Amino acid sequence: MNLFDNTLKGNESLFLDETALDFEYLPYIIKFRENQQKYIADCIKPLFQARNGKNLLITGKPGVGKTAAAKFVLRELEEKGLDEEVNPIYINCWKKDTGYKVVLEICDKLKYRFIQNKHTSELIKDITKILNKKPVVIILDEVDKLQDMQILYLLLEDLNKKTIVLITNELDFLSSLDSRIRSRLMPELIEFKPYDLEETRGILKQRIEYGFVKDVFADEALNLISDKSFEKNDIRVGIYLLKETGMIAENESSKVILENHAAKAIEKLKDVKIENSKDEKKRSIINLIKENSGKTCFDLFTLYRQLGGKKSYKTFSRKVDAVVEQGLAIRKEIQKGTGKSSIIEYNLKV
């Protein structure tokens, strides 16, 4: 048997543009986020009148369009030539997770090359001189990944006309910031809610139109994928399933993508990890409690820092409280000397 029998040739591919099925792909139209895009744009508009813009905190679960909406606004700004008047800068703090890396990224976007042997504070002074020549919009995506929030203070303090947009999955992110940063940030707040079923189907249908040859994707397959994506409250699940379904159909030398292909892709989903950073952090704290059940919160925090954790005790303690509130751990009062203390135990019944 020839392993490549019945393989579809290039001109027979079901895919029209496979990049349209990547998570990072930015469609020309961002469906069902028009109001949020307008809100972001309204925060930026005062910059065009030589006034300070409004800072903005965008929250919401993963896969609800936060990043796409923010990037869409920046793209609009650039396509209309407005970047000549306002400097647009986008930084992913998952990749650039220290103040120094953030500053280096800004230097790169500004094409500022005199960075050798300079510390963060020196580079901040250099880029501030450049950025203050005209207003600036800085979007810090996954901002909760920053190991040190001092860079926020410096940007807020040193830049003149600016809009700082922070994007995070953590609904309580603002409360974790130092009061000096909060008082300077004073952001507008916008929470992105999960897409409903009709919206989920509409977004995935749009991706099919961009990514696949016309009329090869059966409605029944789309409906099955839409239901699963809606169930997970994450549009990235649907986008992954679209691509995987198409690949399964091609591997079977099918000229159309059917419901049974979608069912096979969904079956594979349980073995795929579409990363949710908030869940990942919660799991790490749960595992820490599980492996050190019976220790005090401060003892757990000490171990957390020894393992490379960067959060403050206040933030870590709040995360432990959330785990306890969800019933995944139990807080017990114990007698310690002449006083009382509390320990955290892993809930074995979970």
MOPE-V583663 format. One record per residue. N is the residue number from 1. RES is the residue in three letters. PHI is phi in whole degrees, -180 to 180 (999 if undefined). Layout:
BEGIN
N_RES_PHI / N_RES_PHI
END
This chain:
BEGIN
1_MET_999 / 2_ASN_-84 / 3_LEU_-64 / 4_PHE_-109 / 5_ASP_-61 / 6_ASN_65 / 7_THR_-69 / 8_LEU_-69 / 9_LYS_-81 / 10_GLY_-54 / 11_ASN_-78 / 12_GLU_-107 / 13_SER_-60 / 14_LEU_-79 / 15_PHE_-89 / 16_LEU_-97 / 17_ASP_-149 / 18_GLU_-66 / 19_THR_-65 / 20_ALA_-68 / 21_LEU_-108 / 22_ASP_-90 / 23_PHE_-61 / 24_GLU_-82 / 25_TYR_-63 / 26_LEU_-112 / 27_PRO_-60 / 28_TYR_-67 / 29_ILE_-121 / 30_ILE_-95 / 31_LYS_-73 / 32_PHE_66 / 33_ARG_-129 / 34_GLU_-62 / 35_ASN_-64 / 36_GLN_-68 / 37_GLN_-64 / 38_LYS_-64 / 39_TYR_-62 / 40_ILE_-63 / 41_ALA_-62 / 42_ASP_-63 / 43_CYS_-70 / 44_ILE_-88 / 45_LYS_-52 / 46_PRO_-58 / 47_LEU_-61 / 48_PHE_-77 / 49_GLN_-111 / 50_ALA_60 / 51_ARG_-116 / 52_ASN_-70 / 53_GLY_-79 / 54_LYS_-95 / 55_ASN_-79 / 56_LEU_-143 / 57_LEU_-113 / 58_ILE_-106 / 59_THR_-124 / 60_GLY_149 / 61_LYS_-65 / 62_PRO_-61 / 63_GLY_75 / 64_VAL_-118 / 65_GLY_94 / 66_LYS_-62 / 67_THR_-65 / 68_ALA_-60 / 69_ALA_-65 / 70_ALA_-67 / 71_LYS_-66 / 72_PHE_-61 / 73_VAL_-63 / 74_LEU_-64 / 75_ARG_-64 / 76_GLU_-60 / 77_LEU_-60 / 78_GLU_-72 / 79_GLU_-67 / 80_LYS_-89 / 81_GLY_75 / 82_LEU_-78 / 83_ASP_-70 / 84_GLU_-73 / 85_GLU_-101 / 86_VAL_-131 / 87_ASN_-83 / 88_PRO_-96 / 89_ILE_-134 / 90_TYR_-117 / 91_ILE_-136 / 92_ASN_-94 / 93_CYS_-77 / 94_TRP_-67 / 95_LYS_-87 / 96_LYS_-115 / 97_ASP_-100 / 98_THR_-129 / 99_GLY_-58 / 100_TYR_-64 / 101_LYS_-66 / 102_VAL_-62 / 103_VAL_-64 / 104_LEU_-61 / 105_GLU_-65 / 106_ILE_-63 / 107_CYS_-58 / 108_ASP_-64 / 109_LYS_-68 / 110_LEU_-87 / 111_LYS_58 / 112_TYR_-93 / 113_ARG_-104 / 114_PHE_-88 / 115_ILE_-114 / 116_GLN_-61 / 117_ASN_59 / 118_LYS_-109 / 119_HIS_-83 / 120_THR_-55 / 121_SER_-62 / 122_GLU_-68 / 123_LEU_-67 / 124_ILE_-58 / 125_LYS_-62 / 126_ASP_-66 / 127_ILE_-73 / 128_THR_-62 / 129_LYS_-61 / 130_ILE_-75 / 131_LEU_-67 / 132_ASN_-78 / 133_LYS_-75 / 134_LYS_-155 / 135_PRO_-60 / 136_VAL_-140 / 137_VAL_-112 / 138_ILE_-118 / 139_ILE_-105 / 140_LEU_-109 / 141_ASP_-84 / 142_GLU_53 / 143_VAL_-62 / 144_ASP_-67 / 145_LYS_-81 / 146_LEU_-61 / 147_GLN_-75 / 148_ASP_-140 / 149_MET_-83 / 150_GLN_-58 / 151_ILE_-62 / 152_LEU_-62 / 153_TYR_-59 / 154_LEU_-65 / 155_LEU_-65 / 156_LEU_-66 / 157_GLU_-80 / 158_ASP_-96 / 159_LEU_-85 / 160_ASN_-83 / 161_LYS_-95 / 162_LYS_-153 / 163_THR_-127 / 164_ILE_-104 / 165_VAL_-111 / 166_LEU_-109 / 167_ILE_-120 / 168_THR_-152 / 169_ASN_-80 / 170_GLU_-88 / 171_LEU_-66 / 172_ASP_-101 / 173_PHE_-59 / 174_LEU_-59 / 175_SER_-69 / 176_SER_-84 / 177_LEU_-80 / 178_ASP_-58 / 179_SER_-60 / 180_ARG_-68 / 181_ILE_-74 / 182_ARG_-59 / 183_SER_-67 / 184_ARG_-87 / 185_LEU_-75 / 186_MET_40 / 187_PRO_-83 / 188_GLU_-69 / 189_LEU_-119 / 190_ILE_-143 / 191_GLU_-107 / 192_PHE_-85 / 193_LYS_-85 / 194_PRO_-59 / 195_TYR_-69 / 196_ASP_-80 / 197_LEU_-63 / 198_GLU_-64 / 199_GLU_-65 / 200_THR_-58 / 201_ARG_-63 / 202_GLY_-64 / 203_ILE_-67 / 204_LEU_-68 / 205_LYS_-63 / 206_GLN_-62 / 207_ARG_-64 / 208_ILE_-62 / 209_GLU_-63 / 210_TYR_-78 / 211_GLY_-99 / 212_PHE_-122 / 213_VAL_-60 / 214_LYS_-59 / 215_ASP_67 / 216_VAL_-100 / 217_PHE_-101 / 218_ALA_-67 / 219_ASP_-58 / 220_GLU_-63 / 221_ALA_-67 / 222_LEU_-62 / 223_ASN_-62 / 224_LEU_-63 / 225_ILE_-69 / 226_SER_-62 / 227_ASP_-62 / 228_LYS_-69 / 229_SER_-64 / 230_PHE_-65 / 231_GLU_-60 / 232_LYS_-85 / 233_ASN_55 / 234_ASP_-150 / 235_ILE_-66 / 236_ARG_-64 / 237_VAL_-61 / 238_GLY_-64 / 239_ILE_-65 / 240_TYR_-60 / 241_LEU_-67 / 242_LEU_-58 / 243_LYS_-66 / 244_GLU_-65 / 245_THR_-63 / 246_GLY_-61 / 247_MET_-67 / 248_ILE_-64 / 249_ALA_-62 / 250_GLU_-64 / 251_ASN_-63 / 252_GLU_-95 / 253_SER_58 / 254_SER_-85 / 255_LYS_-88 / 256_VAL_-136 / 257_ILE_-105 / 258_LEU_-109 / 259_GLU_-58 / 260_ASN_-68 / 261_HIS_-68 / 262_ALA_-64 / 263_ALA_-62 / 264_LYS_-67 / 265_ALA_-64 / 266_ILE_-64 / 267_GLU_-62 / 268_LYS_-75 / 269_LEU_-59 / 270_LYS_-65 / 271_ASP_-97 / 272_VAL_-110 / 273_LYS_-107 / 274_ILE_-93 / 275_GLU_-64 / 276_ASN_-114 / 277_SER_-63 / 278_LYS_-67 / 279_ASP_-64 / 280_GLU_-62 / 281_LYS_-67 / 282_LYS_-64 / 283_ARG_-61 / 284_SER_-65 / 285_ILE_-71 / 286_ILE_-61 / 287_ASN_-64 / 288_LEU_-63 / 289_ILE_-66 / 290_LYS_-60 / 291_GLU_-80 / 292_ASN_-133 / 293_SER_-58 / 294_GLY_102 / 295_LYS_-92 / 296_THR_-74 / 297_CYS_-61 / 298_PHE_-68 / 299_ASP_-63 / 300_LEU_-64 / 301_PHE_-63 / 302_THR_-60 / 303_LEU_-66 / 304_TYR_-58 / 305_ARG_-69 / 306_GLN_-64 / 307_LEU_-86 / 308_GLY_102 / 309_GLY_-64 / 310_LYS_-112 / 311_LYS_-71 / 312_SER_-74 / 313_TYR_-61 / 314_LYS_-60 / 315_THR_-67 / 316_PHE_-62 / 317_SER_-61 / 318_ARG_-66 / 319_LYS_-66 / 320_VAL_-65 / 321_ASP_-58 / 322_ALA_-65 / 323_VAL_-65 / 324_VAL_-65 / 325_GLU_-61 / 326_GLN_-84 / 327_GLY_80 / 328_LEU_-85 / 329_ALA_-146 / 330_ILE_-126 / 331_ARG_-98 / 332_LYS_-121 / 333_GLU_-82 / 334_ILE_-132 / 335_GLN_-83 / 336_LYS_-134 / 337_GLY_65 / 338_THR_-92 / 339_GLY_-122 / 340_LYS_-121 / 341_SER_-138 / 342_SER_-133 / 343_ILE_-121 / 344_ILE_-111 / 345_GLU_-115 / 346_TYR_-70 / 347_ASN_-82 / 348_LEU_-67 / 349_LYS_-84 / 350_VAL_-74
END
